Amino acid sequence: MVVGNLSVISIPVRDQDVSKKFYIDKMGFEEVGDTSLGDGTRWIMLRPIGSNTAIALVTWFKSMKPGSLRGLVLSVASLKETMRELKASGFKLDGDAVQKAPWGHWISVDDPDGNGWIIQQDLLMEKDPES
């Protein structure tokens, strides 16, 4: 088997409308589709702008509790600029929120249900992530 791309990641949420607004307005994702599946269920797919990988905001997987997903990683060119944008959109971030490792700098953020995301800046992308 040859795999070409990771196409969709299911994100377990309580309220699809609240989550959709969060990911678009605060995280800067774009809508790929929002389709009724019947019985009040919707297939909502969003993605980071320019990305091939999308997320689906799911409510129907009983084994996936809202807020149970952790460790999803988004890469950014400038962590400092991203933090400024997140704060402007209403995120509460500490001044010392940046974590550092040999492979890069990152912050942790949660969606409205508590699903955990890592926003990282690869050290190769910018010489001085603190500037």
Stockholm file with secondary structure:
# STOCKHOLM 1.0

chainA/1-131         MVVGNLSVISIPVRDQDVSKKFYIDKMGFEEVGDTSLGDGTRWIMLRPIGSNTAIALVTWFKSMKPGSLRGLVLSVASLKETMRELKASGFKLDGDAVQKAPWGHWISVDDPDGNGWIIQQDLLMEKDPES
#=GR chainA/1-131 SS CCCCCCCEEEEECSCHHHHHHIIIIITCEEEEEEEEEETTEEEEEEEETTCSCEEEEESCCTTSCTTCCCCEEEEESCHHHHHHHHHHTTCCCCTTCCEEETTEEEEEEECTTCCEEEEEEETTTCSCTTC
#=GC SS_cons         CCCCCCCEEEEECSCHHHHHHIIIIITCEEEEEEEEEETTEEEEEEEETTCSCEEEEESCCTTSCTTCCCCEEEEESCHHHHHHHHHHTTCCCCTTCCEEETTEEEEEEECTTCCEEEEEEETTTCSCTTC
//
